[in-house]
Amino acid sequence: HQWRWPSSWVSDNGDVVPRGLVALCGTRTVSLAGWWLVAASRAQQLPPPSLSLHPSQGVSLGDTVTLRCHLPRVRAYVQLWLNGTLRSDKEKDKEQDTAEFSFAVTKLEDAGTYQCRYQVSEPLWTSNKSEPVELVLTGESIGAQWVA
């Protein structure tokens, strides 16, 4: 029997997905269960990042916040996620152990659950997402915003 793995791609959740012909044994296709275990273990080889929020409390509309994604000193592509949707991304040099995302909180939708993850290119691996941090808006401007 011949095994052919001509190419693969990385899905949004970090799984490596093979493309092309997998394997045929007569009329039966061989199960991919083993391949998925290999793909899942690759994410485990990258330590997950951690995410911190500054300031961590008392954020009001108009304030500037900084989210710091802490990861190993590797050249990486870092992503910031808000409520499960990609919000921002940037490249990080291998000399740094932090990628910073700063922005002014201008709308209620800036509040929510933030996570980060990173991807290295050689080999092409994507980490698991960090533990979530919550950006909670406080202050009188919130009530005025709801009324407007």
C-alpha positions, -999 to 999 in steps of 0.1 A, spaced: 0 0 0 12 35 -8 9 64 16 9 98 -1 9 131 18 15 156 -10 8 187 10 -10 200 40 -25 232 54 -31 246 89 -68 252 98 -80 282 119 -78 261 151 -42 250 144 -49 215 131 -27 202 103 -50 189 75 -36 167 48 -46 174 12 -48 150 -18 -49 113 -18 -45 97 16 -43 59 12 -63 32 -5 -62 -4 5 -82 -22 -22 -116 -5 -18 -111 6 18 -98 40 28 -74 39 58 -86 58 89 -70 92 96 -73 88 133 -36 84 138 -28 115 117 -52 136 138 -34 125 169 -1 136 154 -15 170 144 -30 175 179 3 166 196 22 193 175 2 221 192 13 206 226 50 211 215 46 249 216 40 262 251 8 282 253 11 320 256 -2 340 285 -21 373 281 -22 402 305 -43 434 304 -30 468 315 -46 485 332 -64 454 346 -93 473 362 -113 505 359 -113 508 321 -137 535 307 -146 545 272 -118 567 259 -90 549 279 -61 533 262 -55 497 271 -25 474 263 -28 436 260 5 418 263 9 384 249 38 366 266 55 338 246 89 321 241 117 341 224 110 329 189 102 346 157 64 343 155 32 356 141 10 366 170 -28 369 169 -52 387 193 -87 373 195 -118 390 209 -148 368 217 -135 341 194 -129 364 164 -95 376 152 -91 412 161 -54 420 153 -21 403 144 15 412 142 50 397 137 73 394 167 111 392 166 128 363 183 146 386 207 113 397 223 92 376 247 61 399 244 39 412 217 19 443 227 -15 453 213 -25 488 224 -57 506 214 -82 532 227 -115 518 240 -140 537 218 -171 515 218 -188 490 240 -179 462 216 -142 466 227 -152 449 259 -152 411 261 -130 381 263 -95 384 248 -70 356 240 -38 353 220 -20 326 202 11 324 180 25 306 150 60 297 141 71 290 105 98 263 108 82 239 113 48 254 107 31 250 141 4 270 159 1 272 196 -31 268 216 -48 300 227 -39 316 260 -62 316 290 -88 343 285 -87 377 300 -118 399 304 -119 436 294 -147 451 315 -158 487 310 -167 507 341 -176 543 347 -204 568 341 -197 570 304 -212 535 300 -247 545 311 -246 575 288 -235 553 259 -265 530 264 -290 559 264 -276 576 233 
